[in-house]
């Protein structure tokens, strides 16, 4: 997935910055007190984070800034596509689950893809925070970082938004569905 050097061409970098700026300005309600110029400055200073955002964009995650952490001076990007990113669906939870499948293995796992992309899979708390800036996964669902106690028993958790509520469910970590992917977060 993507370039092994984790560097973008000038054309990719320019295109990504235009896309991110357009989205940032279109969805001001996600970050009403933040200024694009400050975000752009951080992005341009971090090539590896730009590469990760490019991977998020290429898999149709539509990353956007949803918060700013003043303690660490970092902008928090999150996949803001209305539904779970199309380029990250039909995958099981992690590598252990992927290897445990004897038949009909999915192409990849959520944690494996996230690691390759240089992003973090959302926690339940982050997923709930994301749902405060919009309504996401009304037709799909997204794997979430699963507590070790659940994972140890073979399960994994995922979330979606139905009937005006956020639901957090469980499933076997080796399961995969065409309507389930994962959302990522990236601190820049």
N, C-alpha and C positions, 0 to 999 in steps of 0.2 A: 504494500500500500504506500504510494507516494515515493518520494526520493529518499534514498538511504542516507544522503548527506544532510538531510533536514535543512536544506537551503532552498529558497525560492529563486526563480529567475526574476529579473527586473520587471518583466511583463506580469508575472504571477503576483508579485508583491504589489505593484501598482493597481492591478485589477482587484485584488483582495481589499486594499485600503479604500478604494472607491466603493466597493460593495458594503464594507463595514460602515463607512461614513454615511452612506445612503440609508442603511437600516437604522443606524444610531439616530439620525435626524427624523426618520419616519415614525419611530417608536419612542418618542421623548418621554412618554409616561413610564417607561421602564427605568429611567434614570434622569428624573427631572432636574436635579441639581448639578449634573455633570456636564463638562464641556468636551466636545470632540477633540479639540486641539491638544488637551492634556492626555487623552487616551492615545491619540496618534503618536505623540512624542514617546510614550512608553512602548508602543508597538515597534516603532522604528528603531528603538534601542535594543530590541530583543528578537533576533532572527529566528531562534528556535521556537519561540512562542508564536511568531508569525506563521511558521511552518505548521504548527499544531492547529492554529485557527484555519489555515488553508485546508487541512485534512477534514476539519469539522464542516467547512463549507462544501468541500467536494463530496461528502457523504450526505449532503442535504440537511445539515443540522441548523443552518441559519443562525450562527452564533451572534450574540449581542451582549452588551454590557448590562448586567442586572443589578450590580452593586459596586460600591467602592469601600475597601477596607482601609480606613485611615491609620490604623495601627501598623500595618505592614506597607502602606502606600501602594496597594495593588488594586487594579480593576478586576472584577470578576465577570468573566464571560461565561455564558451558558447557551446550550442549544435551545433556540426559541422557535423552531419549526412547529407549526400547529400540531402535527402528529409526530410520533417517534421517527427520527431520521430514516428515510427510505434506504439509504446506503448502509444501514446498520441493523437491519431486521433479519429475522429467521436465524438467529444465533442463540446458542445456549448461554449459561451464565459465565462459566470459567473454564480453564484448560482441563482441570480435573474432570469436570462434567463432560466435556468434549471427548476426552480419552475414554471415559466410562461407557460411552455409547458404542454398542456393538454393530448396530445397523442404522442406516439413514442418518449418518452424522451430518450436522450442519457444517457450513463452510468455516465457521469461526466461533469465538466466544466473546461476550461483552467485555470481560476484563482483559482479554488478550488484545482485542482491537483498541481499547482505551489506552493500554500501555504502549502499543505501537504508535498511536497517534500523539502520545505525550499529554494526555488529558486524564482527568479523574472522572469515574462514573459517579453520578449524583448519589448522595446519601438521602435518606428519607427526609431529613430536615431541609436539605437543599431543594429537594423536589417540592416540598410544601412551600418554601420561599418562592420558588419559580412560579408556582400556581397563583401567587399574590400579584404578579405582574401580567397575568393573562390566564386563559383557560387552555391547557395543553393536554394532549392525549385524550380527546373526547371520543375517538374511534380506535385508538391504538393503546398500547401500554409500553412501559419502559422499565427494564431491569434497574434495580437500585442496589447500592452497596449493601451487602447482606451481613448482619452480625455473625460472628464466628460460631456462636451457639446454634444458630439455625443451619448454617452451612455445614457444620460438622455432622448434622443429621441428614444431609442430602438435599436440603431445601435452599431456596433463594427467594428473595422478595422482589416485587415489582409494583408499580403504581399506575393509576390512570385517573381520569376525571369523568364521572358520570353522575347524572341526576343532581347536579349542582354541588357535588361532594368529591373530595379527594379520597380515593380508596387505595389502601396498601394491602396487597395479597401475597400469597405464597404459592410456590409451585416447585416441582422437582427441578434442581439446577440443570439437569440435562435436557429439559424440555425446550422446545423452540417453536415459534409460531410466526406466520407471515406478518402479523400485526404487532409483534413485540420486538423492540430493539433496545437501545439505551441512549440516554442523554448524558452529555459530558459537561464538565466545568473546567475552566482554565483561569488561573490567576496570572495577571500580567502587571 
